[in-house]
Amino acid sequence: MSSMPIELNWWVMPPFVSFLTLFALASLALVKGKGRKVNLLLAAICFLGGLLSLDKALASVVTDPDLALRISRIDHVFVVFFVPVYLHFTYCFLGITRHKRLIGIAYAFSGCLSLLSQGDYYLSGVHRYYFGYYALGGPLIYVFGVASTTTTLYCIYLLFRSLRQDKDPDRRNKTKYIISALGGAAIMAHFDLLPLVGISSYPAGNFTFIPITLLGFAVLKHDLLDIGFVVQKGLIYSLLTGLLTGAYALMIILFNQVFEGMGQRWSFLFLFLFFVIIVFVFEPLKKRVQLVIDNLLFKGKYDYQKTLMALSDAMASMLNLDEIMDKTLRTLTDAMCLDWAYVMLKDDAEQKFVICSQMGSLSNEALSIRASSPLIGEMGDRKREVTRYNVEEWLGSSDDPSALRKDFNSLAGAVIIPLVFKGNTNGLLVLGDKKSGDLFTAQDFELLRTLANQCAIAIENAKAYELIENLNVNLESIVEERTQELKRALEEKEKTQDLLIRSESLAAVGALVAGVAHELNNPLTSVSSLVQTAVETIEETPAQQIVGSQDSAEEKEELVDDLKFSLKELKRAKDIVASLLGISRQTQEYSEPVMLNDVTGNALRVLHNQYKGAGIEIIEAYADNLPEIQGNFANLGQVCLNILTNAIQVVSSGPGRIVLRTRFDEPRGIVAFECEDNGPGIPAEVMKDMFKPFFTTKEVGKGTGLGLYISHEIVRRHNGHIFAKNNAQGGATFSVELPVSNTS
């Protein structure tokens, strides 16, 4: 089999470099494009452009015109689909959903043109130019030229319109590169029509590697079309291989021209020596290329990569929460040149995320977001960051897209990264835009995810350490507090045991009181009967016969009054005995109508002998409109006696004054008895315990500690309230409130 007849020349280099560049970008978009339609269409455009460049490169070196024509016709079977693919890419890139029928028409048009591309109506032949063979167009080539030109101009118009209307800096940046690269390449390719119609002009489309290189630069530096970063080493070796291949081809062409001009042929030994030279220069050349790529594409990126890695190492030894957040934010804002950044941590009490640390010029420092927010839920489910560029994708799968968008916008961030620990989102790392206007790349996100994971662990470690540190600091006080609680518990136990003993004693006293009350009832009844009989007899007997003096009527009346008072006191004694019996048995009934003014007056009369010689002033201020209540006269009298007795005792050491009041609070439906004294008042430690059983401040033998307790129980059984307070001017006031509608 004979080899392909070729003749190397300088003109093959531009289309060959364009072929390599376009196929490299097509492979990049295809492999790294994540299956997105816009990236597949970009790969298709680059593939079609690469085929066209390969066609022109081969046509430049072959010496057989028929072979050159066959190559061009095979190529144009695919090249005619440039029209629909370019239109489809533009629609997809801009998100245009209207006029989709136009895309179908374009594909149908190109399909028909592809079927006709193998005849003379499309390519009629080839012409030998100074740069090699080039196809000559038939009538249909003009149809294709008009269609491709119209499509190119229409797509550039759509891109410029989007650039003018779009406010998103990321979209605008991408659109600029698409216009410059693909638009420029398409316009340059249209100048290929000149040699197609017989004009001797070197095809400008051979230099499409220039705008395509710009597109590749944008893909690598700005993560254009979300293609992401490729491995740096792979890029270095790809460029290095391309450079060496180009240099090797140039050297072969150069030496071929030189040796042919001298009428000699170069040997295989020369090729071998040239190959050895290439091997020796590969390593230093690789380092040079790597340095150029670092400065051109990765300037600043790998510098802050080292910084972030160093930060990760530093966080492993940090145990202070504020230091961790401050160090993280300061490093991020400095290394990435961010406008601002802040960290939000979850407030378990409020169930929301609040800003705990910030860096940079943040306009709103009071930002917060609910823990139940749809945005938090989505980040927790996806376990990844959300950006203003991919939030639209999240909206489609969210149950509440409007709330998700609102919550995202409320945080005002360009990138929000969840801080996840043990499956729970405990914080958020929110970043602003880069000051340079550059976009966040896939490499950025990879590093930030790693940093966020380590930051989440460091924060939880700091919280745990802070908890342990606080425990150590407060351990002594906690032990002291527990010791005091134990002492109080022991004291309460002793009091309870003492109370149990006293309760048993009280039970015995109660039994004794019950027996005594039963024994006292009989003589009291007898005495009451005799006094009643004496009163009736005296009232029926003439006064002079009884007294035997001129003032017999007055003396008789005084005698009868004294006997009636004695009779009343005997009745009260019986009631008190019955009250003691009732309290001891807890079976007392309260059913008689009682006038509180009478209860107070009788109690004061009983205690008359205790205060009449002590220089105590008694002021009685009873309400006239006081209604009757349902209760027990004797029991309530005992309450008044206990309160009055205590008041007399506290003011007896000096000029004392006691004010007795009764009042009717109609809105509340209560009657009240108040006893106000000008004594020393009640200490706070006494106030809280004075209604407890067996509590007393009196000396041994002068009080049992049961007076106020029994009074409290009597008032409680009447559905009332008893309480005390200190007066602003000195002294204390005891108050008893009883309901008018009491049905006890």
Stockholm file with secondary structure:
# STOCKHOLM 1.0

chainA/1-744         MSSMPIELNWWVMPPFVSFLTLFALASLALVKGKGRKVNLLLAAICFLGGLLSLDKALASVVTDPDLALRISRIDHVFVVFFVPVYLHFTYCFLGITRHKRLIGIAYAFSGCLSLLSQGDYYLSGVHRYYFGYYALGGPLIYVFGVASTTTTLYCIYLLFRSLRQDKDPDRRNKTKYIISALGGAAIMAHFDLLPLVGISSYPAGNFTFIPITLLGFAVLKHDLLDIGFVVQKGLIYSLLTGLLTGAYALMIILFNQVFEGMGQRWSFLFLFLFFVIIVFVFEPLKKRVQLVIDNLLFKGKYDYQKTLMALSDAMASMLNLDEIMDKTLRTLTDAMCLDWAYVMLKDDAEQKFVICSQMGSLSNEALSIRASSPLIGEMGDRKREVTRYNVEEWLGSSDDPSALRKDFNSLAGAVIIPLVFKGNTNGLLVLGDKKSGDLFTAQDFELLRTLANQCAIAIENAKAYELIENLNVNLESIVEERTQELKRALEEKEKTQDLLIRSESLAAVGALVAGVAHELNNPLTSVSSLVQTAVETIEETPAQQIVGSQDSAEEKEELVDDLKFSLKELKRAKDIVASLLGISRQTQEYSEPVMLNDVTGNALRVLHNQYKGAGIEIIEAYADNLPEIQGNFANLGQVCLNILTNAIQVVSSGPGRIVLRTRFDEPRGIVAFECEDNGPGIPAEVMKDMFKPFFTTKEVGKGTGLGLYISHEIVRRHNGHIFAKNNAQGGATFSVELPVSNTS
#=GR chainA/1-744 SS CCCCCBCCCGGGHHHHHHHHHHHHHHHHHHHHSTTCHHHHHHHHHHHHHHHHHHHHHHHHHBCCHHHHHHHHHHHHHHHTTHHHHHHHHHHHHHTCCTTHHHHHHHHHHHHHHHHTTTSTTTEEEEEEETTEEEEEECHHHHHHHHHHHHHHHHHHHHHHHHHHHCCCHHHHHHHHHHIIIIIHHHHHHHTTHHHHTTCCCCCGGGGTHHHHHHHHHHHHHHCGGGCCCCCHHHHHHHHHHHHHHHHHHHHHHHHHHHHHHTTCCCCHHHHHHHHHHHHHHHHHHHHHHHHHHHHHTSTTHHHHHHHHHHHHHHHTTCCCHHHHHHHHHHHHHHHTTBSEEEEEEEETTTTEEEEEEEEECCSCSCCEEETTCHHHHHHHHHTSCEETTTHHHHHHHCSSHHHHHHHHHHHTCSEEEEEEETTEEEEEEEECCBTTCCCCCHHHHHHHHHHHHHHHHHHHHHHHHHHHHHHHHTHHHHHHHHHHHHHHHHHHHHHHHHHHHHHHHHHHHHHHHHHHHHHHHHHHHHHHHHHHHHHHHHHHSCHHHHHCSTTHHHHHHHHHHHHHHHHHHHHHHHHHHHHHHHHHHTCCCCCEEECHHHHHHHHHHHTHHHHTTTTEEEEEECCTTCCCEEECHHHHHHHHHHHHHHHHHHHTTSSEEEEEEEEEETTTTEEEEEEEECSSCCCHHHHTTTTSTTCCCSCTTSCCSCHHHHHHHHHHHTTCEEEEEECTTSSEEEEEEEETTCCC
#=GC SS_cons         CCCCCBCCCGGGHHHHHHHHHHHHHHHHHHHHSTTCHHHHHHHHHHHHHHHHHHHHHHHHHBCCHHHHHHHHHHHHHHHTTHHHHHHHHHHHHHTCCTTHHHHHHHHHHHHHHHHTTTSTTTEEEEEEETTEEEEEECHHHHHHHHHHHHHHHHHHHHHHHHHHHCCCHHHHHHHHHHIIIIIHHHHHHHTTHHHHTTCCCCCGGGGTHHHHHHHHHHHHHHCGGGCCCCCHHHHHHHHHHHHHHHHHHHHHHHHHHHHHHTTCCCCHHHHHHHHHHHHHHHHHHHHHHHHHHHHHTSTTHHHHHHHHHHHHHHHTTCCCHHHHHHHHHHHHHHHTTBSEEEEEEEETTTTEEEEEEEEECCSCSCCEEETTCHHHHHHHHHTSCEETTTHHHHHHHCSSHHHHHHHHHHHTCSEEEEEEETTEEEEEEEECCBTTCCCCCHHHHHHHHHHHHHHHHHHHHHHHHHHHHHHHHTHHHHHHHHHHHHHHHHHHHHHHHHHHHHHHHHHHHHHHHHHHHHHHHHHHHHHHHHHHHHHHHHHHSCHHHHHCSTTHHHHHHHHHHHHHHHHHHHHHHHHHHHHHHHHHHTCCCCCEEECHHHHHHHHHHHTHHHHTTTTEEEEEECCTTCCCEEECHHHHHHHHHHHHHHHHHHHTTSSEEEEEEEEEETTTTEEEEEEEECSSCCCHHHHTTTTSTTCCCSCTTSCCSCHHHHHHHHHHHTTCEEEEEECTTSSEEEEEEEETTCCC
//
